[in-house]
Structures are given as C-alpha cells and as structure tokens.
C-alpha cells in the first residue's frame, strides 16, 4: 500500500470533463513521506531532477458511456523543485521549458516571507500568553510595593486589552487575536 505525498495545486486544477476543482492531489511518485508540497518547494529525494511526472486522480462520476474516472495530470519538476502542473504533455513541456532562475528567486522570496510571517505570528502569540500569565500570577499590590512594579503592571496591562483579561476564557481570546486571518500588530516591540 505505502505512504503518499500531497501536491497542492496552485492554481487549482479544474477537470475539463466535469468541472470539479481539485485543490490538491496525492502521489506515490515522490519520497512517500506524507509531506505536502506547494509550487516552489524543494522535494528532497525526488526521483526526477528536471522533468515531468505523470500522475492521476479520481475525478468524474462513473457513467454508462465513459468508464474512465481518472484525471491525468503532469507534474513539473525543475532542479528538484515542484514547479507546477498541467493537464497535457505539451502544456507541461512548454511550462518546463519556460522556467528560469528568476522563478527560483520568486519562490525563495515567497517561502521566506511565509516563514517570517509564521515566526512573527508565533512570537506575537507567545508574547501575549507570557504577558497574560505574568498579569494573572502577579501578586496584588501592597503599600510601598515600589513604583517600578506599578509601571511593569501598567505596561503588561496595556499589551493585553481589558476585555481579554476579564474574559472567562482569555486563552481562546488570545488565540482569536492571533489567528492566521488576523493582522498581527502588537506595536513596535511586538516582534
């Protein structure tokens, strides 16, 4: 049986027979590590350095006049990088021939931006949770506790809005605040 890898179709693959939109397909032609690859990603241990891989996926409903339910797809590999897909060999060959080093730079730029965005999101969430825990565990103020401690408490309180601090489930609110569809902006020191 074996393991499979997933290839994300960007742009999505549309079946010319039934119109089904395929966001991804699975393949056993790669390293069989259950990895997911997007165009521009290096495929370690790829069996093809530069060339085309023939793949297929189940698609169309079975009908009386057409017994073939598969959709054939050509996977484009360029210098070990997943470079895209095409529905026919001629289109795949033209796409492969049209690739150059600028495509690698564009893919590298996109991957670095994605990695930076995820690192920033992680750091923002980590900072929010750390600050919330510090506020939660801070001992109540006592007379003569010191002005420095009061400023620290005010700084933490300003980073975590009051509606989150007072919510019965502040962790849920912090996760919502740092969700991937939200713009993370926690100020100058927000990482």
Steps between C-alpha positions, in 0.01 A plus 500: 500500500763757602496863599419796279591865461261787431553752221312827541361617167568872456301608304235236575462221248161506323378183331412577136232226497297567815630835631610364840760722667796315652698697760751216542582149386683213661794317346726206573753612237703707747665407830185352663544691824147644535642846427306785341664698221400833349643632174847634568585248771804276474413129499780313678578160349293583190537224238521763223747788504342685208208360308136397511321242713174349383239480777125453516216552743145370518255760382193454284199297609473166324261510206366237259682647199832580671668252729814712560464689830859622512643840424857487370736771626859582406715613795782738407829455687785744438835447675322300772241775555126438456431757228133445418264280303322469168225282355687405182856416407546789252393766753717342771800495264451867407473596868816305580689661212387848612644473852816689593700616802268793562225249582723349768561846646124573503430167675780561749364849574149360556626222730708742705205740537277211609756379754547853635123549530458175694796585726349842571161342576661251735697772680189720533293215645784397731537860624126535559481175699816583698366848585158364593656238731718768659193717564300205631773385738602846619447546872257771605654838573594575856580836654852608408540232231707729283439719201694274259265207563198726434646610164565138402139411586374795291718397205368144508143621544536726195616206282207277597166681457266503799225306317746212455625516859147492638367232260416161658717334234792739432706236318225461237495878456880515465486224235227692314709819521793318338302289250653464150226713346572789739762766442753466779608843620612518860694820470867577461620225735247237381764302300 
